[in-house]
Amino acid sequence: ERRTTNGMVEGINNKLKLIKRRAYGFRNFRNFWVRSMLS
């Protein structure tokens, strides 16, 4: 029996939350999206 973890998804979610906190001053969603893709 193999156990699967959701560690990768948790890491991605954590990174997006961090970017969201930093992105408070972004003017629009596109800038947030671009920053998310670059990280």
N, C-alpha and C positions, 0 to 999 in steps of 0.2 A: 504494500500500500504506500503510495507516494503522497506526501502532504504538499499541498500547494499553498503559497503565501501570496498576499496581495501587497507585498513590500514595494514593488515597482510603482503600482498605482498610488500608494500612499505617498511615495516620494514625489511623484508628479503633482499630486494635489497639494502637498506641502510647498513645493516650488511656486505653484500658481498663487497660493495664498500669500506667500512672501512678496511676490511681484505685485499683487493687488494692494498690499499695504504700502509698498513704495510708490505705487501708481496713483496715489490720491490726487496728485496735481496734474495728471495727464488731461489734456483737453478733450480727447475723444476716445472712443472705444478702439479705433484703428491703431492708435499709438500703443494702447495696452496690448492689443493682439500681436503687433509686431514685436514688442518687447518679450512677450511670452514665447514666441517662436524662436527668438534669438537665444533664449536661455537654455 
